[in-house]
Amino acid sequence: MLHPPAGYRRTLVRVPALEARNKLFAALVAASYPCASGLFVTVTAKTAADVTERIYSVALDVRSAAAEIRAWTRM
C-alpha cells in the first residue's frame, strides 16, 4: 500500500526541473498519501527531510523508502 507514495516521492525528488521545490513537495506527498488512506501519520519534518535527502542521493530505493514511510504510520 505504501509503494505508491514512495514511488511518487522518488520520482519527484529526482526530476531536475524544480529540484528544491520538488524535495519539499515529495516530502508532503509522502506524508499526505497514507493520511488520505486513513492512516495516522507521525513524522517530524526533520525525519521527512532526511528520508528525502537519502532518496535524492539514491541511498534509498522505492522499497526501502516505502518501509521508511510505513514506519511513520499507525492505524
trRosetta pair geometry for C-beta under 8 A, 3 or more apart (Angstrom, degrees):
i j d omega theta_ij theta_ji phi_ij phi_ji
1 4 7.7 -48 173 15 39 100
1 34 8.0 90 128 -111 106 83
1 37 6.7 134 171 -179 120 161
2 5 6.0 -47 -163 41 66 103
2 6 6.1 67 141 -22 79 108
2 33 7.7 126 -133 105 66 121
2 34 6.3 3 -106 -80 100 109
2 66 4.5 137 106 -158 97 88
2 69 4.9 -177 -179 92 130 118
2 70 5.0 -160 25 -67 162 85
2 73 7.6 -161 -84 7 135 143
3 6 5.5 -64 -146 43 36 113
3 7 5.9 37 158 -23 72 107
3 62 6.3 50 -153 157 85 110
3 63 7.4 -15 -110 -97 98 55
3 66 4.9 -17 -88 -94 54 145
4 7 5.7 -58 -145 37 29 110
4 8 6.3 28 158 -18 66 105
4 33 6.6 -160 97 -172 102 148
5 8 5.5 -50 -142 38 36 112
5 9 5.9 39 157 -23 67 107
5 29 6.0 -179 -146 136 91 85
5 30 4.8 124 160 -123 115 54
5 32 8.0 173 -121 64 131 63
5 33 3.7 -167 -77 48 125 154
5 34 6.7 -74 -2 -34 156 79
5 66 7.7 127 67 -108 79 74
5 69 5.9 167 90 -161 121 168
6 9 5.7 -53 -145 37 28 113
6 10 6.3 29 155 -20 62 106
6 30 7.1 67 -84 -122 46 105
6 62 4.9 117 125 -164 112 69
6 63 7.5 111 129 -75 157 13
6 65 3.8 144 -151 100 106 106
6 66 3.9 -83 -25 -64 155 73
6 68 7.9 124 -108 48 113 92
6 69 5.8 -141 -69 5 93 136
7 10 5.8 -53 -146 35 30 110
7 11 6.3 28 156 -16 64 107
7 62 5.2 23 -83 -136 71 126
8 11 5.8 -61 -151 39 29 110
8 12 6.0 25 156 -16 67 111
8 26 7.2 179 124 -134 77 77
8 29 5.3 -104 117 138 129 142
8 30 7.4 -172 78 -71 100 69
8 33 7.3 144 38 -58 141 147
9 12 5.9 -56 -142 39 28 108
9 13 6.1 26 161 -19 65 110
9 26 4.3 103 -145 -175 69 99
9 27 7.4 80 -134 -72 114 33
9 29 6.0 -172 -77 81 79 109
9 30 4.4 29 -75 -66 137 113
9 52 7.1 -112 -177 -108 113 78
9 55 6.2 -63 131 -153 102 175
9 65 6.2 -162 77 170 127 143
9 69 7.9 168 -1 -64 152 134
10 13 6.0 -57 -144 36 26 109
10 14 6.3 11 162 -10 62 116
10 26 7.9 132 -29 -153 18 133
10 55 5.4 -130 -104 -168 69 121
10 60 7.8 -132 -96 101 106 92
10 61 7.8 20 -110 -170 149 38
10 62 5.5 -80 -12 -87 155 80
10 65 6.0 -163 -57 5 105 165
11 14 6.2 -72 -147 42 24 102
11 15 6.5 30 159 -32 65 105
12 15 6.1 -49 -146 19 30 111
12 22 4.8 -173 165 -172 80 94
12 23 7.9 164 126 -78 96 25
12 25 5.8 -122 180 94 142 102
12 26 3.9 177 89 -82 124 100
12 29 6.7 122 -3 26 159 145
13 22 6.0 158 -104 130 29 106
13 23 5.7 61 -122 -99 83 65
13 26 4.7 -11 -55 -38 84 174
13 52 6.0 -176 -102 -163 131 80
13 55 4.9 94 57 109 165 115
13 56 4.7 -118 168 -79 119 79
14 55 7.8 -102 -45 144 90 93
14 56 7.1 178 -76 -124 61 56
15 18 7.7 13 107 39 101 66
15 19 7.9 -159 95 -89 56 57
15 22 5.7 -168 64 -125 93 157
16 19 5.7 -10 -149 -68 50 100
17 22 7.2 108 63 -51 80 129
18 21 4.2 -30 147 51 115 114
18 22 5.3 135 87 -35 78 91
19 22 5.7 -57 -141 31 21 113
19 23 6.9 23 160 -22 58 100
20 23 6.1 -51 -159 26 32 111
20 24 7.1 25 150 -11 62 105
21 24 5.7 -56 -154 39 39 110
21 25 6.0 35 152 -16 71 110
22 25 5.6 -57 -142 43 32 110
22 26 5.9 37 157 -25 67 107
23 26 5.7 -53 -144 34 26 113
23 27 6.6 27 156 -18 61 104
23 49 7.8 54 157 -136 112 72
23 52 5.1 103 -164 162 89 133
23 53 7.7 38 -149 -71 130 59
23 56 6.5 -12 -102 -65 110 136
24 27 6.0 -56 -153 34 30 109
24 28 6.5 28 151 -17 64 108
25 28 5.5 -57 -150 38 33 114
25 29 6.2 34 154 -20 68 105
26 29 5.8 -52 -145 36 31 111
26 30 6.3 32 156 -20 64 107
26 52 5.8 131 92 -126 115 110
26 55 7.4 -137 145 81 145 148
27 30 5.8 -55 -147 35 29 112
27 31 6.5 19 157 -10 64 108
27 45 7.9 65 157 -149 143 65
27 48 4.3 96 -160 155 112 113
27 49 6.3 -4 -101 -78 153 51
27 51 7.6 129 -113 70 90 97
27 52 4.9 -52 -69 -59 101 137
28 31 6.1 -63 -149 42 28 103
28 32 5.9 20 158 -16 67 118
29 32 5.8 -63 -136 42 27 107
29 33 6.0 36 167 -33 66 105
30 33 6.5 -42 -140 19 22 112
30 48 6.8 163 78 -145 122 102
30 51 7.5 -144 126 102 165 133
30 52 7.8 -160 13 -76 147 91
30 65 7.8 -94 -125 169 134 108
30 69 5.5 -122 -177 -105 102 124
31 34 7.3 -67 -167 37 31 98
31 35 6.7 24 148 -14 64 119
31 41 5.3 123 -166 164 79 156
31 43 5.8 -129 -111 52 111 132
31 48 6.0 -29 -52 -108 121 139
31 72 7.1 -87 -115 139 77 154
32 35 5.4 -67 -151 43 37 115
32 36 5.9 37 156 -21 75 107
32 41 8.0 -77 -79 -7 22 163
33 36 5.9 -56 -148 36 28 110
33 37 6.5 23 152 -17 62 109
34 37 5.3 -61 -150 40 36 114
34 39 4.3 -49 166 61 96 127
34 41 5.4 123 83 -76 114 108
34 69 6.6 172 -34 162 132 106
34 72 7.2 147 46 88 157 103
34 73 4.8 -105 166 -88 150 137
35 38 8.0 118 178 -11 28 9
35 39 6.4 -89 -86 70 32 70
35 40 7.5 47 -113 -124 75 24
35 41 4.8 -62 -64 -6 97 122
39 73 4.2 7 157 -163 135 123
39 74 6.9 140 -171 63 90 23
39 75 6.6 -64 -126 -98 73 40
40 73 6.6 134 71 -157 49 65
40 74 5.2 -31 65 68 103 77
40 75 6.9 31 14 119 99 11
41 72 5.4 16 -155 138 79 106
41 73 5.6 -33 -98 -96 61 75
42 72 6.0 -168 64 -173 54 66
42 73 7.5 153 21 -97 74 24
42 74 6.7 8 4 8 116 106
43 47 5.1 -126 -168 81 87 124
43 48 5.3 91 141 -55 126 97
43 72 4.0 -11 -60 -140 112 126
44 47 4.6 96 56 5 83 101
44 48 7.0 -151 92 -2 44 86
45 48 5.7 -57 -148 40 33 111
45 49 6.1 33 154 -20 67 109
46 49 5.7 -56 -146 39 29 111
46 50 6.2 32 154 -23 64 106
47 50 5.7 -52 -146 33 30 113
47 51 6.5 28 156 -16 64 104
47 72 7.5 157 119 -95 135 112
48 51 6.0 -55 -150 37 30 108
48 52 6.3 34 151 -21 64 108
49 52 5.5 -54 -148 36 32 115
49 53 6.4 33 154 -19 65 104
50 53 5.8 -54 -150 35 31 110
50 54 6.5 29 152 -17 64 106
51 54 5.6 -55 -149 37 34 111
51 55 6.4 36 151 -20 66 102
51 60 7.0 -5 -164 1 74 165
51 65 6.8 115 177 -135 110 80
51 68 5.0 155 -125 146 132 151
51 69 7.7 134 167 -62 162 71
52 55 5.7 -52 -150 34 32 111
52 56 6.3 34 152 -21 65 107
53 56 5.4 -52 -145 36 33 115
53 57 6.3 21 158 -9 66 108
54 57 6.0 -58 -141 45 30 102
54 59 4.3 -81 -166 69 81 116
54 60 4.7 65 127 -14 104 112
55 58 7.6 28 176 -81 34 28
55 59 7.5 -84 -64 52 20 73
55 60 4.9 -52 -85 61 62 111
55 65 5.6 47 -91 -94 115 129
60 64 4.3 -138 -154 96 83 119
60 65 4.8 108 142 -62 125 82
60 68 6.9 -25 -143 -12 150 139
61 64 5.2 90 49 15 68 104
61 65 7.0 -128 99 -6 32 93
62 65 5.7 -57 -145 38 29 112
62 66 6.3 33 155 -22 65 105
63 66 5.6 -51 -149 33 31 114
63 67 6.6 34 151 -20 63 102
64 67 5.6 -50 -151 33 35 113
64 68 6.6 38 149 -20 64 102
65 68 5.5 -51 -152 34 35 114
65 69 6.4 32 151 -16 67 105
66 69 5.7 -54 -146 39 33 109
66 70 6.1 40 152 -26 66 105
67 70 5.5 -49 -145 32 31 117
67 71 6.7 37 152 -24 61 101
68 71 5.8 -55 -160 28 31 114
68 72 7.4 31 145 -22 61 101
69 72 5.6 -52 -162 25 42 115
69 73 7.2 28 150 -16 67 109
70 73 6.1 -69 -157 34 37 108
